[in-house]
Amino acid sequence: MKLLAATNNPHKLREIREIAGKDYEVLSLKDIHLDADIPETQDTLAGNARQKARFIFDHTGLNCLADDTGLEIEALDGRPGVYSARYAGEGCSFDDNIQKVLEELDGQENRKACFRCVVCLILHGEEHLFTGKIPGEIIRERRGTGGFGYDPVFIPDGCSMTFAEMPAHLKNGISHRGIAVSKMFRALKKM
């Protein structure tokens, strides 16, 4: 089965493809020569995932999936949340976002956080939502070179490595996106 991933993020695409394995062919927007600014204007992760998936489905008619992910930090009242990708401002880098979070947490003892991911699958025009969540904490300095986003400062509960220090197969097996995407592929086998 072919599915179109509604993302221009090569890191997300790689993770989704690794989780999909050989049973599914996950196409990128580049694969179908679609160059579009996908809207992301909702105030919830589910709203953004649905908006992005619906936009791509309406433009292509292809079965597709989209996700939105947020880092929710307890001491910051759940921020950056839905604004995680652009927390330090429009056009910011991953490093800018990490720096802003570390500065806002400076002096804080409570560093509890969780990553939450919502995937919207549109299959034959019908929407299905899948959620993954993993608790952890924000460390005080960056560690590791893998992953992307906030991975260098997030350690999942029960682990000693940041997401950025983990090999891809280990991260994908426990991450918020891994959980949500795996739920989606398990559900697809029953559809």
CORCOR-V19859 format. One record per backbone hydrogen bond with DSSP energy under -1.0 kcal/mol. NH is the residue of the N-H (numbers start at 1). CO is the residue of the C=O. If there is no record, write none. Layout:
BEGIN
NH CO
NH CO
END
This chain:
BEGIN
3 25
4 63
5 27
6 65
7 5
13 9
14 10
15 11
16 12
17 13
18 14
19 15
20 16
21 17
25 1
27 3
33 30
34 29
48 44
49 45
50 46
51 47
52 48
53 49
54 50
55 51
56 52
57 53
58 54
59 55
60 56
61 57
64 122
65 4
66 120
68 118
70 116
72 114
73 79
74 112
77 74
78 73
79 76
81 71
83 80
84 81
86 83
87 84
89 86
92 89
97 93
98 94
99 95
100 96
101 97
102 98
103 99
104 100
105 101
108 105
113 136
114 72
115 134
116 70
117 132
118 68
119 130
120 66
121 128
122 64
123 126
126 123
128 121
130 119
132 117
134 115
136 113
137 155
138 111
139 153
143 152
146 164
151 148
153 150
155 137
157 135
159 156
163 154
164 151
165 162
171 167
172 168
174 171
175 171
179 175
180 176
181 177
182 178
183 179
184 180
185 181
186 182
187 183
188 184
189 185
190 187
END
